[in-house]
Amino acid sequence: MSPDEIRSLRKDLNLTQRQLAEALKVDVDAVRAWEKEEAFATKAHCEAMEKLRANPPPRVPKNNATPMQVLGDPKFFALVRKLVTHAKLRAEAEKLAAEYPDPLDA
């Protein structure tokens, strides 16, 4: 399989490199090398990938909450109340937040 075919297979199956590696029981570095054309998948790995295409692994739901789900979370509002009430906590949170990119800047 070519690097493009491996990438296409991953995209079709909605798998990350790590998930494909786990399904094939290889190290994620092997999948990365195949996709960069730094190494080539063996015939056995290519056959295993074709079997995956025919019988994909079950999809694991992602645990990424939508913004609306976060806003509806009572724990989120408890955090906001504490940030508003406690200046020291707010200052520490601002320092911590400075280390993370703002999604609106993306």
Buried (B, 14 or more C-beta within 10 A) or exposed (E): BEBEBBBEBBEEBEBEBEBBBBBBEBEBEBBBBBBEEEEEBEEEBBEBBEEBEEEBEEEEEEEEEEEEEEEEEEEEEEEEEEBEEEEEEEEEBEEEEEEEEEEEEE
